[in-house]
């Protein structure tokens, strides 16, 4: 494949109409596949994907592997592949991920994504909504709520976005020491229907669905946001028909909140390679190879 110069691309969504986001596609995808449990994986400090056995969920019915060229080809509107091995994260090291992609389709465009699924020390998965906070949304409940409550009462919702899709996190901390926060009911997020300032200066916030957690008055809460679900450290690219690209990116350090492309999110201890393909056409064919994750000298 033609190799292009090194760069990092911001994560993008499929621009053509009618496609789901990677996060939404992922929820549907996991319902249809029996994924190998995390306990069975090998922990490594360097990863190279060369054969179908290096994938956790390679499907020979929808994918082609060419041993002579050591490349993979997948077909369809939505393909999600996960590496079998886990990378042990050391934030002090510089870790780089890279791969080559080519759109073999005669007409169909496709978005390709290269990056990581992240896990904490207990190998529980961290998604972007567990760590991506909405700034200045920390507050506390002013009244008790139950898991069935669709309206909650808080001290300050003046900066909460009405009619927006959010994630409501419970038992938070203003210094973000609660991150990654798993006290979130709706992985797909939900809409804030209305925000009303009351005469006692507290706020009533109505959600489209029950909040899913119980909390007494003074329980800290916060709003989180959702992006692309995963860490796209290698970047993403909308590939036109017959277009080739080399995606790559490097990661070092660990942030206190959010899920950037170039630093590990809070709590991340392990990472698994992911390749996602999203298109509007079932005839979409994407070829990729040379998938590597390795430490580089950052001096």
C-alpha positions as CSV (number, residue, x, y, z in Angstrom):
1,X,0.0,0.0,0.0
2,X,1.0,3.6,-0.6
3,X,2.4,5.1,2.6
4,X,1.8,8.7,3.6
5,X,3.6,10.9,6.0
6,X,3.1,10.5,9.8
7,X,0.2,12.5,11.3
8,X,-2.5,12.3,13.9
9,X,-6.1,12.8,12.7
10,X,-8.9,13.9,14.9
11,X,-11.7,11.4,15.3
12,X,-14.5,11.9,12.8
13,X,-17.9,10.5,12.3
14,X,-19.2,9.1,9.1
15,X,-20.3,12.0,7.1
16,X,-22.8,10.3,4.8
17,X,-26.4,10.2,6.1
18,X,-28.0,7.2,7.7
19,X,-25.0,5.7,9.6
20,X,-24.8,5.2,13.3
21,X,-21.9,6.5,15.3
22,X,-19.2,4.0,16.3
23,X,-20.6,3.9,19.8
24,X,-24.2,3.1,18.6
25,X,-22.9,0.5,16.1
26,X,-20.8,-1.0,18.9
27,X,-23.9,-1.6,21.1
28,X,-25.6,-3.5,18.2
29,X,-22.4,-5.3,17.3
30,X,-21.7,-6.8,20.8
31,X,-25.3,-8.2,20.9
32,X,-24.5,-10.4,17.9
33,X,-21.0,-11.8,18.8
34,X,-19.8,-14.0,21.6
35,X,-16.6,-12.1,22.4
36,X,-13.7,-13.9,24.2
37,X,-13.6,-12.9,27.9
38,X,-10.9,-10.6,29.0
39,X,-9.4,-13.2,31.4
40,X,-8.2,-15.4,28.5
41,X,-6.1,-12.7,27.0
42,X,-2.3,-12.5,26.9
43,X,-0.7,-9.4,28.4
44,X,2.2,-8.0,26.2
45,X,4.3,-4.9,25.9
46,X,4.5,-5.0,22.1
47,X,1.7,-6.1,19.7
48,X,1.7,-7.0,16.0
49,X,-1.3,-8.3,14.2
50,X,-0.3,-10.6,11.3
51,X,-2.9,-13.5,11.2
52,X,-6.6,-14.0,12.0
53,X,-5.6,-15.7,15.3
54,X,-4.3,-12.3,16.4
55,X,-7.8,-11.0,16.4
56,X,-10.3,-11.7,19.2
57,X,-13.3,-11.9,16.8
58,X,-12.1,-12.5,13.3
59,X,-15.0,-13.7,11.2
60,X,-14.0,-15.7,8.0
61,X,-17.5,-15.3,6.6
62,X,-17.1,-11.5,6.2
63,X,-13.3,-11.3,6.1
64,X,-10.5,-12.5,3.8
65,X,-6.9,-13.1,5.0
66,X,-4.1,-13.3,2.4
67,X,-1.1,-15.1,4.0
68,X,1.3,-14.3,1.2
69,X,0.8,-10.5,1.7
70,X,-0.2,-10.7,5.4
71,X,-3.1,-8.4,4.8
72,X,-6.8,-8.5,5.8
73,X,-9.9,-7.6,3.8
74,X,-13.3,-7.0,5.3
75,X,-16.6,-6.3,3.6
76,X,-19.8,-4.6,4.8
77,X,-21.4,-1.5,6.3
78,X,-20.1,-2.0,9.8
79,X,-17.0,-4.0,10.9
80,X,-15.4,-4.0,14.4
81,X,-12.3,-6.0,15.1
82,X,-10.5,-6.3,18.4
83,X,-7.0,-7.6,19.0
84,X,-6.6,-10.7,21.1
85,X,-3.7,-9.4,23.2
86,X,-3.7,-6.7,25.8
87,X,-1.0,-4.0,26.1
88,X,0.2,-3.3,29.6
89,X,0.1,0.5,29.9
90,X,3.0,2.4,31.4
91,X,2.2,6.1,31.1
92,X,5.9,7.0,31.3
93,X,6.6,5.3,28.0
94,X,5.8,6.5,24.5
95,X,3.6,4.0,22.7
96,X,2.9,4.3,19.0
97,X,0.2,2.5,16.9
98,X,0.1,2.3,13.1
99,X,-1.6,0.6,10.2
100,X,-2.1,0.9,6.5
101,X,-5.6,1.0,4.9
102,X,-7.0,0.9,1.4
103,X,-10.6,1.3,0.1
104,X,-11.0,-1.4,-2.5
105,X,-14.6,-0.4,-3.3
106,X,-15.5,0.7,-6.8
107,X,-17.9,3.4,-5.5
108,X,-18.5,3.2,-1.7
109,X,-16.8,5.5,0.8
110,X,-15.9,4.4,4.3
111,X,-14.6,5.8,7.6
112,X,-11.8,3.8,9.1
113,X,-10.7,4.1,12.8
114,X,-7.5,2.9,14.5
115,X,-7.1,2.9,18.2
116,X,-7.6,1.1,21.5
117,X,-10.3,-0.3,23.8
118,X,-9.2,0.6,27.4
119,X,-9.5,-1.3,30.6
120,X,-8.8,-0.5,34.3
121,X,-6.5,-2.5,36.7
122,X,-9.3,-5.0,37.2
123,X,-9.7,-5.4,33.4
124,X,-13.1,-3.7,33.4
125,X,-13.7,-1.7,30.2
126,X,-13.5,2.1,30.3
127,X,-15.7,3.8,27.7
128,X,-15.5,7.5,26.9
129,X,-18.7,8.3,28.9
130,X,-16.9,7.0,32.1
131,X,-14.3,9.7,31.9
132,X,-15.4,12.5,29.6
133,X,-16.9,15.2,31.8
134,X,-19.0,18.3,31.0
135,X,-17.1,21.2,32.5
136,X,-18.7,23.1,35.4
137,X,-21.5,20.5,35.8
138,X,-20.5,19.2,39.3
139,X,-23.2,19.7,41.9
140,X,-25.2,17.8,44.6
141,X,-28.7,16.5,44.9
142,X,-30.9,18.8,47.0
143,X,-33.5,16.1,47.4
144,X,-33.4,12.3,47.6
145,X,-33.9,10.4,44.4
146,X,-34.6,6.7,43.5
147,X,-33.5,4.6,40.5
148,X,-37.0,5.1,39.0
149,X,-36.9,8.9,39.2
150,X,-37.0,10.8,36.0
151,X,-36.8,14.2,37.7
152,X,-34.0,15.0,40.1
153,X,-33.4,18.1,42.2
154,X,-30.0,19.6,42.4
155,X,-28.3,22.7,43.9
156,X,-27.0,24.1,40.7
157,X,-27.9,23.2,37.1
158,X,-27.3,26.7,35.7
159,X,-24.7,25.3,33.3
160,X,-26.4,22.1,32.4
161,X,-27.4,21.9,28.7
162,X,-31.2,21.6,28.3
163,X,-32.5,19.4,25.4
164,X,-29.1,17.7,25.1
165,X,-28.0,14.1,25.3
166,X,-25.8,13.5,28.4
167,X,-24.8,10.9,30.9
168,X,-25.7,11.4,34.6
169,X,-22.9,10.2,36.9
170,X,-23.5,9.6,40.6
171,X,-21.0,9.7,43.5
172,X,-18.6,12.0,41.8
173,X,-15.7,14.1,43.2
174,X,-14.8,17.7,42.2
175,X,-11.1,16.7,41.9
176,X,-12.1,13.9,39.4
177,X,-10.7,11.2,41.7
178,X,-13.9,9.2,40.9
179,X,-12.8,8.7,37.3
180,X,-13.4,6.4,35.6
181,X,-16.9,6.6,37.0
182,X,-19.1,3.5,36.5
183,X,-22.1,4.9,38.3
184,X,-23.8,5.7,35.0
185,X,-27.1,4.0,34.0
186,X,-27.5,4.8,30.3
187,X,-24.5,3.9,28.1
188,X,-26.2,5.5,25.2
189,X,-26.9,8.7,27.1
190,X,-30.3,10.4,27.6
191,X,-32.0,13.7,26.9
192,X,-32.5,16.4,29.5
193,X,-36.1,17.3,28.8
194,X,-36.3,20.4,30.9
195,X,-34.5,22.5,33.6
196,X,-36.5,24.6,36.0
197,X,-35.1,27.0,38.6
198,X,-37.2,26.8,41.7
199,X,-38.2,29.5,44.2
200,X,-35.8,28.0,46.8
201,X,-33.0,28.5,44.2
202,X,-32.5,24.8,43.6
203,X,-33.2,23.2,40.2
204,X,-35.6,20.5,38.9
205,X,-34.1,18.6,36.1
206,X,-36.3,16.2,34.1
207,X,-34.8,13.4,32.1
208,X,-36.3,11.3,29.3
209,X,-35.7,8.1,31.3
210,X,-35.2,7.0,34.9
211,X,-31.8,7.9,36.3
212,X,-31.0,4.4,37.4
213,X,-29.4,5.2,40.8
214,X,-30.6,6.1,44.3
215,X,-29.1,9.1,46.1
216,X,-29.7,11.0,49.3
217,X,-29.7,14.8,49.5
218,X,-26.1,16.1,49.2
219,X,-25.0,13.1,46.9
220,X,-22.6,14.5,44.4
221,X,-23.5,14.2,40.7
222,X,-22.0,15.4,37.4
223,X,-22.8,15.3,33.7
224,X,-20.7,13.4,31.3
225,X,-20.6,13.5,27.5
226,X,-20.1,10.9,24.8
227,X,-17.8,11.0,21.8
228,X,-16.6,8.1,19.7
229,X,-16.7,5.5,22.6
230,X,-13.0,4.5,22.2
231,X,-9.6,6.0,22.1
232,X,-8.7,6.6,18.5
233,X,-5.0,7.0,19.1
234,X,-4.1,6.2,15.4
235,X,-6.8,8.5,14.1
236,X,-9.6,8.1,11.6
237,X,-10.1,8.9,8.0
238,X,-12.9,9.0,5.5
239,X,-11.6,7.0,2.6
240,X,-12.9,7.6,-0.9
241,X,-13.1,4.7,-3.4
242,X,-9.6,3.3,-4.2
243,X,-7.9,5.7,-1.7
244,X,-5.1,4.6,0.6
245,X,-3.9,5.9,3.9
246,X,-1.4,5.2,6.7
247,X,-2.8,6.0,10.1
248,X,-0.5,6.4,13.1
249,X,-0.3,8.1,16.4
250,X,1.6,8.1,19.7
251,X,0.5,8.1,23.3
252,X,2.3,9.1,26.5
253,X,1.2,10.3,30.0
254,X,-2.1,10.1,31.7
255,X,-4.7,12.8,32.1
256,X,-7.1,13.4,35.0
257,X,-10.2,13.5,32.9
258,X,-11.5,12.9,29.3
259,X,-10.2,10.5,26.7
260,X,-7.7,12.3,24.4
261,X,-5.9,10.6,21.5
262,X,-2.4,11.2,22.7
263,X,-2.6,10.4,26.5
264,X,-4.1,7.6,28.5
265,X,-7.4,8.4,30.2
266,X,-7.9,8.1,34.0
267,X,-7.6,4.6,35.3
268,X,-6.4,3.0,32.1
269,X,-4.1,0.0,32.8
270,X,-4.6,-2.1,29.7
271,X,-5.3,-1.5,26.0
272,X,-6.6,-3.6,23.2
273,X,-6.1,-2.8,19.5
274,X,-9.3,-1.9,17.6
275,X,-10.0,-1.4,13.9
276,X,-13.5,-0.1,12.9
277,X,-15.0,0.3,9.5
278,X,-18.2,2.3,8.9
279,X,-19.9,2.8,5.5
280,X,-23.3,3.3,4.0
281,X,-22.8,0.4,1.6
282,X,-22.8,-3.3,2.2
283,X,-20.5,-3.5,-0.8
284,X,-17.8,-1.6,0.9
285,X,-14.4,-3.4,0.9
286,X,-11.5,-2.3,3.1
287,X,-8.0,-3.8,3.1
288,X,-5.5,-3.2,5.9
289,X,-2.1,-4.5,7.1
290,X,1.0,-3.7,9.1
291,X,-0.8,-3.2,12.4
292,X,1.7,-2.5,15.1
293,X,1.8,-1.2,18.6
294,X,5.3,-0.6,20.0
295,X,7.4,1.5,22.4
296,X,9.5,4.2,20.8
297,X,12.4,6.2,22.2
298,X,10.9,9.6,23.1
299,X,14.2,11.2,24.0
